[in-house]
Amino acid sequence: MSSQLHIHLADAGKRYNRDWIFRNLSFDLAAGGKLSLTGANGSGKSTLLQVLSGYQSLSAGSRSYELNGKPISEDQLYKHISIAAPYLDVPEAYSLQELLAFHFSLKDKKASFHLTSWLESAGLQSHLHKKIQHFSSGMKQRVKLLLAIGAEVPLLLLDEPTTNLDEQGVQWYQALIATAADAQSIIVASNQPHEYAFCTQNIEVSAHKKA
């Protein structure tokens, strides 16, 4: 991991119409930081994650990013992040092999990403030539996590990463996330401790919901 990303949020707020999802939220996530976003359903965890990813704008406050100590513009942020979330779809017309080839033509693979062993651990090795549209919801979630965690980027974003996974799948996720580099910043939006137990910082999003 050669690149390191630092995030700074100052007095940040997001609202839809007159309803504030969160506001007056400030924090710094140093390069290599591990942050969990927690709070009741509907508290704004996913919205905050999308704001941090650059996919949604702020209604108040500011956000800034530094890559290896130098500011980067928000329109360049997508090059440096990888995300897995239940609301993000994968191209279902692709076979798994085609999807892997396409994804890793856009983002470099981690040095630790050994395709055969990773697919075998996910139970997907025998499905390489099957189209994603024929995958179960649990298989699709494993694919999303493989693509996100396998990418060599300085910032990894995970929203409820074990959605649709059974107990074995949860254990697989925990083993997979343990392969993330220490220098990689990771943000997990979740209420499930088994999804973010490795995080050393926490934001309770519900605490920033007052107008």
C-alpha positions as protocol buffer text, in pm:
chain_id: "A"
residue {
  index: 1
  type: MET
  ca { x: 0 y: 0 z: 0 }
}
residue {
  index: 2
  type: SER
  ca { x: 196 y: 303 z: -125 }
}
residue {
  index: 3
  type: SER
  ca { x: -80 y: 566 z: -104 }
}
residue {
  index: 4
  type: GLN
  ca { x: -234 y: 691 z: 219 }
}
residue {
  index: 5
  type: LEU
  ca { x: -554 y: 893 z: 248 }
}
residue {
  index: 6
  type: HIS
  ca { x: -649 y: 1138 z: 524 }
}
residue {
  index: 7
  type: ILE
  ca { x: -1009 y: 1266 z: 563 }
}
residue {
  index: 8
  type: HIS
  ca { x: -1115 y: 1584 z: 741 }
}
residue {
  index: 9
  type: LEU
  ca { x: -1481 y: 1669 z: 808 }
}
residue {
  index: 10
  type: ALA
  ca { x: -1574 y: 2004 z: 968 }
}
residue {
  index: 11
  type: ASP
  ca { x: -1920 y: 2101 z: 1099 }
}
residue {
  index: 12
  type: ALA
  ca { x: -2070 y: 1873 z: 836 }
}
residue {
  index: 13
  type: GLY
  ca { x: -2442 y: 1843 z: 783 }
}
residue {
  index: 14
  type: LYS
  ca { x: -2677 y: 1676 z: 538 }
}
residue {
  index: 15
  type: ARG
  ca { x: -3046 y: 1740 z: 500 }
}
residue {
  index: 16
  type: TYR
  ca { x: -3332 y: 1648 z: 269 }
}
residue {
  index: 17
  type: ASN
  ca { x: -3579 y: 1932 z: 238 }
}
residue {
  index: 18
  type: ARG
  ca { x: -3605 y: 2063 z: 597 }
}
residue {
  index: 19
  type: ASP
  ca { x: -3507 y: 1743 z: 773 }
}
residue {
  index: 20
  type: TRP
  ca { x: -3148 y: 1714 z: 890 }
}
residue {
  index: 21
  type: ILE
  ca { x: -3003 y: 1365 z: 859 }
}
residue {
  index: 22
  type: PHE
  ca { x: -2701 y: 1476 z: 1062 }
}
residue {
  index: 23
  type: ARG
  ca { x: -2530 y: 1807 z: 1137 }
}
residue {
  index: 24
  type: ASN
  ca { x: -2243 y: 1966 z: 1330 }
}
residue {
  index: 25
  type: LEU
  ca { x: -2029 y: 1659 z: 1271 }
}
residue {
  index: 26
  type: SER
  ca { x: -1651 y: 1697 z: 1274 }
}
residue {
  index: 27
  type: PHE
  ca { x: -1372 y: 1441 z: 1274 }
}
residue {
  index: 28
  type: ASP
  ca { x: -1035 y: 1350 z: 1131 }
}
residue {
  index: 29
  type: LEU
  ca { x: -953 y: 1006 z: 1000 }
}
residue {
  index: 30
  type: ALA
  ca { x: -580 y: 968 z: 971 }
}
residue {
  index: 31
  type: ALA
  ca { x: -425 y: 754 z: 701 }
}
residue {
  index: 32
  type: GLY
  ca { x: -473 y: 393 z: 802 }
}
residue {
  index: 33
  type: GLY
  ca { x: -756 y: 477 z: 1043 }
}
residue {
  index: 34
  type: LYS
  ca { x: -1036 y: 228 z: 1107 }
}
residue {
  index: 35
  type: LEU
  ca { x: -1373 y: 395 z: 1175 }
}
residue {
  index: 36
  type: SER
  ca { x: -1718 y: 254 z: 1249 }
}
residue {
  index: 37
  type: LEU
  ca { x: -2039 y: 450 z: 1190 }
}
residue {
  index: 38
  type: THR
  ca { x: -2312 y: 326 z: 1421 }
}
residue {
  index: 39
  type: GLY
  ca { x: -2668 y: 427 z: 1508 }
}
residue {
  index: 40
  type: ALA
  ca { x: -3026 y: 311 z: 1486 }
}
residue {
  index: 41
  type: ASN
  ca { x: -3181 y: 227 z: 1150 }
}
residue {
  index: 42
  type: GLY
  ca { x: -3257 y: 551 z: 971 }
}
residue {
  index: 43
  type: SER
  ca { x: -3001 y: 747 z: 1170 }
}
residue {
  index: 44
  type: GLY
  ca { x: -2800 y: 838 z: 861 }
}
residue {
  index: 45
  type: LYS
  ca { x: -2512 y: 588 z: 863 }
}
residue {
  index: 46
  type: SER
  ca { x: -2542 y: 507 z: 493 }
}
residue {
  index: 47
  type: THR
  ca { x: -2592 y: 873 z: 403 }
}
residue {
  index: 48
  type: LEU
  ca { x: -2277 y: 971 z: 590 }
}
residue {
  index: 49
  type: LEU
  ca { x: -2084 y: 691 z: 421 }
}
residue {
  index: 50
  type: GLN
  ca { x: -2201 y: 816 z: 81 }
}
residue {
  index: 51
  type: VAL
  ca { x: -2102 y: 1171 z: 174 }
}
residue {
  index: 52
  type: LEU
  ca { x: -1754 y: 1049 z: 270 }
}
residue {
  index: 53
  type: SER
  ca { x: -1729 y: 861 z: -59 }
}
residue {
  index: 54
  type: GLY
  ca { x: -1803 y: 1179 z: -252 }
}
residue {
  index: 55
  type: TYR
  ca { x: -2122 y: 1035 z: -403 }
}
residue {
  index: 56
  type: GLN
  ca { x: -2339 y: 1281 z: -209 }
}
residue {
  index: 57
  type: SER
  ca { x: -2279 y: 1649 z: -137 }
}
residue {
  index: 58
  type: LEU
  ca { x: -2292 y: 1820 z: 200 }
}
residue {
  index: 59
  type: SER
  ca { x: -2567 y: 2066 z: 293 }
}
residue {
  index: 60
  type: ALA
  ca { x: -2342 y: 2237 z: 548 }
}
residue {
  index: 61
  type: GLY
  ca { x: -1981 y: 2232 z: 655 }
}
residue {
  index: 62
  type: SER
  ca { x: -1685 y: 2099 z: 460 }
}
residue {
  index: 63
  type: ARG
  ca { x: -1490 y: 1786 z: 377 }
}
residue {
  index: 64
  type: SER
  ca { x: -1138 y: 1756 z: 247 }
}
residue {
  index: 65
  type: TYR
  ca { x: -900 y: 1479 z: 151 }
}
residue {
  index: 66
  type: GLU
  ca { x: -524 y: 1448 z: 143 }
}
residue {
  index: 67
  type: LEU
  ca { x: -338 y: 1178 z: -45 }
}
residue {
  index: 68
  type: ASN
  ca { x: 16 y: 1127 z: 80 }
}
residue {
  index: 69
  type: GLY
  ca { x: 0 y: 1469 z: 244 }
}
residue {
  index: 70
  type: LYS
  ca { x: -125 y: 1655 z: -63 }
}
residue {
  index: 71
  type: PRO
  ca { x: -484 y: 1780 z: -116 }
}
residue {
  index: 72
  type: ILE
  ca { x: -690 y: 1598 z: -377 }
}
residue {
  index: 73
  type: SER
  ca { x: -1007 y: 1723 z: -541 }
}
residue {
  index: 74
  type: GLU
  ca { x: -1337 y: 1550 z: -480 }
}
residue {
  index: 75
  type: ASP
  ca { x: -1376 y: 1470 z: -849 }
}
residue {
  index: 76
  type: GLN
  ca { x: -1060 y: 1258 z: -828 }
}
residue {
  index: 77
  type: LEU
  ca { x: -1161 y: 1074 z: -510 }
}
residue {
  index: 78
  type: TYR
  ca { x: -1327 y: 783 z: -692 }
}
residue {
  index: 79
  type: LYS
  ca { x: -986 y: 665 z: -812 }
}
residue {
  index: 80
  type: HIS
  ca { x: -876 y: 608 z: -455 }
}
residue {
  index: 81
  type: ILE
  ca { x: -1177 y: 439 z: -295 }
}
residue {
  index: 82
  type: SER
  ca { x: -1348 y: 103 z: -307 }
}
residue {
  index: 83
  type: ILE
  ca { x: -1699 y: 46 z: -174 }
}
residue {
  index: 84
  type: ALA
  ca { x: -1936 y: -243 z: -105 }
}
residue {
  index: 85
  type: ALA
  ca { x: -2297 y: -173 z: -9 }
}
residue {
  index: 86
  type: PRO
  ca { x: -2633 y: -350 z: -39 }
}
residue {
  index: 87
  type: TYR
  ca { x: -2775 y: -71 z: -258 }
}
residue {
  index: 88
  type: LEU
  ca { x: -2493 y: -90 z: -513 }
}
residue {
  index: 89
  type: ASP
  ca { x: -2550 y: -341 z: -791 }
}
residue {
  index: 90
  type: VAL
  ca { x: -2299 y: -541 z: -991 }
}
residue {
  index: 91
  type: PRO
  ca { x: -2339 y: -582 z: -1370 }
}
residue {
  index: 92
  type: GLU
  ca { x: -2555 y: -893 z: -1391 }
}
residue {
  index: 93
  type: ALA
  ca { x: -2501 y: -956 z: -1761 }
}
residue {
  index: 94
  type: TYR
  ca { x: -2133 y: -1033 z: -1692 }
}
residue {
  index: 95
  type: SER
  ca { x: -2003 y: -1371 z: -1592 }
}
residue {
  index: 96
  type: LEU
  ca { x: -1797 y: -1368 z: -1273 }
}
residue {
  index: 97
  type: GLN
  ca { x: -1480 y: -1407 z: -1477 }
}
residue {
  index: 98
  type: GLU
  ca { x: -1575 y: -1113 z: -1701 }
}
residue {
  index: 99
  type: LEU
  ca { x: -1665 y: -898 z: -1401 }
}
residue {
  index: 100
  type: LEU
  ca { x: -1335 y: -967 z: -1228 }
}
residue {
  index: 101
  type: ALA
  ca { x: -1141 y: -888 z: -1545 }
}
residue {
  index: 102
  type: PHE
  ca { x: -1334 y: -563 z: -1596 }
}
residue {
  index: 103
  type: HIS
  ca { x: -1310 y: -447 z: -1235 }
}
residue {
  index: 104
  type: PHE
  ca { x: -938 y: -509 z: -1207 }
}
residue {
  index: 105
  type: SER
  ca { x: -873 y: -337 z: -1538 }
}
residue {
  index: 106
  type: LEU
  ca { x: -990 y: -21 z: -1359 }
}
residue {
  index: 107
  type: LYS
  ca { x: -830 y: -79 z: -1018 }
}
residue {
  index: 108
  type: ASP
  ca { x: -510 y: -259 z: -929 }
}
residue {
  index: 109
  type: LYS
  ca { x: -534 y: -581 z: -728 }
}
residue {
  index: 110
  type: LYS
  ca { x: -377 y: -606 z: -386 }
}
residue {
  index: 111
  type: ALA
  ca { x: -56 y: -803 z: -379 }
}
residue {
  index: 112
  type: SER
  ca { x: -231 y: -1041 z: -138 }
}
residue {
  index: 113
  type: PHE
  ca { x: -517 y: -1101 z: -383 }
}
residue {
  index: 114
  type: HIS
  ca { x: -457 y: -1451 z: -519 }
}
residue {
  index: 115
  type: LEU
  ca { x: -759 y: -1509 z: -740 }
}
residue {
  index: 116
  type: THR
  ca { x: -789 y: -1886 z: -712 }
}
residue {
  index: 117
  type: SER
  ca { x: -751 y: -1904 z: -334 }
}
residue {
  index: 118
  type: TRP
  ca { x: -980 y: -1605 z: -275 }
}
residue {
  index: 119
  type: LEU
  ca { x: -1251 y: -1753 z: -498 }
}
residue {
  index: 120
  type: GLU
  ca { x: -1218 y: -2091 z: -331 }
}
residue {
  index: 121
  type: SER
  ca { x: -1251 y: -1935 z: 13 }
}
residue {
  index: 122
  type: ALA
  ca { x: -1565 y: -1756 z: -105 }
}
residue {
  index: 123
  type: GLY
  ca { x: -1712 y: -2074 z: -256 }
}
residue {
  index: 124
  type: LEU
  ca { x: -1715 y: -1914 z: -600 }
}
residue {
  index: 125
  type: GLN
  ca { x: -1440 y: -2095 z: -789 }
}
residue {
  index: 126
  type: SER
  ca { x: -1685 y: -2329 z: -965 }
}
residue {
  index: 127
  type: HIS
  ca { x: -1903 y: -2033 z: -1073 }
}
residue {
  index: 128
  type: LEU
  ca { x: -1646 y: -1841 z: -1277 }
}
residue {
  index: 129
  type: HIS
  ca { x: -1837 y: -1877 z: -1602 }
}
residue {
  index: 130
  type: LYS
  ca { x: -2186 y: -1826 z: -1458 }
}
residue {
  index: 131
  type: LYS
  ca { x: -2357 y: -1492 z: -1515 }
}
residue {
  index: 132
  type: ILE
  ca { x: -2403 y: -1278 z: -1205 }
}
residue {
  index: 133
  type: GLN
  ca { x: -2778 y: -1265 z: -1270 }
}
residue {
  index: 134
  type: HIS
  ca { x: -2798 y: -1632 z: -1172 }
}
residue {
  index: 135
  type: PHE
  ca { x: -2617 y: -1582 z: -840 }
}
residue {
  index: 136
  type: SER
  ca { x: -2801 y: -1592 z: -508 }
}
residue {
  index: 137
  type: SER
  ca { x: -2809 y: -1279 z: -293 }
}
residue {
  index: 138
  type: GLY
  ca { x: -2541 y: -1426 z: -68 }
}
residue {
  index: 139
  type: MET
  ca { x: -2314 y: -1503 z: -363 }
}
residue {
  index: 140
  type: LYS
  ca { x: -2358 y: -1150 z: -498 }
}
residue {
  index: 141
  type: GLN
  ca { x: -2259 y: -1009 z: -161 }
}
residue {
  index: 142
  type: ARG
  ca { x: -1945 y: -1220 z: -159 }
}
residue {
  index: 143
  type: VAL
  ca { x: -1861 y: -1090 z: -505 }
}
residue {
  index: 144
  type: LYS
  ca { x: -1907 y: -728 z: -390 }
}
residue {
  index: 145
  type: LEU
  ca { x: -1676 y: -785 z: -96 }
}
residue {
  index: 146
  type: LEU
  ca { x: -1413 y: -958 z: -310 }
}
residue {
  index: 147
  type: LEU
  ca { x: -1411 y: -668 z: -555 }
}
residue {
  index: 148
  type: ALA
  ca { x: -1397 y: -402 z: -283 }
}
residue {
  index: 149
  type: ILE
  ca { x: -1149 y: -561 z: -44 }
}
residue {
  index: 150
  type: GLY
  ca { x: -932 y: -699 z: -324 }
}
residue {
  index: 151
  type: ALA
  ca { x: -867 y: -356 z: -476 }
}
residue {
  index: 152
  type: GLU
  ca { x: -541 y: -174 z: -401 }
}
residue {
  index: 153
  type: VAL
  ca { x: -684 y: 159 z: -284 }
}
residue {
  index: 154
  type: PRO
  ca { x: -613 y: 373 z: 25 }
}
residue {
  index: 155
  type: LEU
  ca { x: -979 y: 398 z: 135 }
}
residue {
  index: 156
  type: LEU
  ca { x: -1223 y: 108 z: 176 }
}
residue {
  index: 157
  type: LEU
  ca { x: -1591 y: 179 z: 253 }
}
residue {
  index: 158
  type: LEU
  ca { x: -1826 y: -95 z: 371 }
}
residue {
  index: 159
  type: ASP
  ca { x: -2197 y: -60 z: 439 }
}
residue {
  index: 160
  type: GLU
  ca { x: -2348 y: -352 z: 634 }
}
residue {
  index: 161
  type: PRO
  ca { x: -2092 y: -589 z: 478 }
}
residue {
  index: 162
  type: THR
  ca { x: -2243 y: -918 z: 595 }
}
residue {
  index: 163
  type: THR
  ca { x: -2590 y: -849 z: 452 }
}
residue {
  index: 164
  type: ASN
  ca { x: -2729 y: -1175 z: 306 }
}
residue {
  index: 165
  type: LEU
  ca { x: -2440 y: -1381 z: 445 }
}
residue {
  index: 166
  type: ASP
  ca { x: -2494 y: -1686 z: 664 }
}
residue {
  index: 167
  type: GLU
  ca { x: -2277 y: -1770 z: 966 }
}
residue {
  index: 168
  type: GLN
  ca { x: -2011 y: -1928 z: 747 }
}
residue {
  index: 169
  type: GLY
  ca { x: -2019 y: -1622 z: 525 }
}
residue {
  index: 170
  type: VAL
  ca { x: -1970 y: -1394 z: 826 }
}
residue {
  index: 171
  type: GLN
  ca { x: -1661 y: -1592 z: 926 }
}
residue {
  index: 172
  type: TRP
  ca { x: -1534 y: -1569 z: 569 }
}
residue {
  index: 173
  type: TYR
  ca { x: -1582 y: -1189 z: 573 }
}
residue {
  index: 174
  type: GLN
  ca { x: -1393 y: -1158 z: 901 }
}
residue {
  index: 175
  type: ALA
  ca { x: -1102 y: -1356 z: 760 }
}
residue {
  index: 176
  type: LEU
  ca { x: -1109 y: -1151 z: 440 }
}
residue {
  index: 177
  type: ILE
  ca { x: -1114 y: -810 z: 609 }
}
residue {
  index: 178
  type: ALA
  ca { x: -819 y: -920 z: 821 }
}
residue {
  index: 179
  type: THR
  ca { x: -614 y: -920 z: 499 }
}
residue {
  index: 180
  type: ALA
  ca { x: -657 y: -543 z: 460 }
}
residue {
  index: 181
  type: ALA
  ca { x: -329 y: -355 z: 490 }
}
residue {
  index: 182
  type: ASP
  ca { x: -260 y: -160 z: 808 }
}
residue {
  index: 183
  type: ALA
  ca { x: -205 y: 151 z: 595 }
}
residue {
  index: 184
  type: GLN
  ca { x: -550 y: 126 z: 437 }
}
residue {
  index: 185
  type: SER
  ca { x: -821 y: 348 z: 585 }
}
residue {
  index: 186
  type: ILE
  ca { x: -1148 y: 161 z: 642 }
}
residue {
  index: 187
  type: ILE
  ca { x: -1493 y: 296 z: 729 }
}
residue {
  index: 188
  type: VAL
  ca { x: -1775 y: 56 z: 817 }
}
residue {
  index: 189
  type: ALA
  ca { x: -2140 y: 161 z: 854 }
}
residue {
  index: 190
  type: SER
  ca { x: -2305 y: -101 z: 1071 }
}
residue {
  index: 191
  type: ASN
  ca { x: -2485 y: -190 z: 1393 }
}
residue {
  index: 192
  type: GLN
  ca { x: -2335 y: -539 z: 1400 }
}
residue {
  index: 193
  type: PRO
  ca { x: -2018 y: -560 z: 1613 }
}
residue {
  index: 194
  type: HIS
  ca { x: -1892 y: -859 z: 1417 }
}
residue {
  index: 195
  type: GLU
  ca { x: -1871 y: -633 z: 1110 }
}
residue {
  index: 196
  type: TYR
  ca { x: -1658 y: -358 z: 1266 }
}
residue {
  index: 197
  type: ALA
  ca { x: -1485 y: -513 z: 1570 }
}
residue {
  index: 198
  type: PHE
  ca { x: -1144 y: -423 z: 1424 }
}
residue {
  index: 199
  type: CYS
  ca { x: -1225 y: -49 z: 1416 }
}
residue {
  index: 200
  type: THR
  ca { x: -1053 y: 177 z: 1668 }
}
residue {
  index: 201
  type: GLN
  ca { x: -1267 y: 490 z: 1616 }
}
residue {
  index: 202
  type: ASN
  ca { x: -1645 y: 527 z: 1630 }
}
residue {
  index: 203
  type: ILE
  ca { x: -1905 y: 786 z: 1541 }
}
residue {
  index: 204
  type: GLU
  ca { x: -2254 y: 742 z: 1681 }
}
residue {
  index: 205
  type: VAL
  ca { x: -2441 y: 912 z: 1396 }
}
residue {
  index: 206
  type: SER
  ca { x: -2763 y: 940 z: 1597 }
}
residue {
  index: 207
  type: ALA
  ca { x: -2589 y: 1186 z: 1830 }
}
residue {
  index: 208
  type: HIS
  ca { x: -2557 y: 1434 z: 1544 }
}
residue {
  index: 209
  type: LYS
  ca { x: -2918 y: 1431 z: 1433 }
}
residue {
  index: 210
  type: LYS
  ca { x: -3050 y: 1734 z: 1628 }
}
residue {
  index: 211
  type: ALA
  ca { x: -3146 y: 2045 z: 1432 }
}
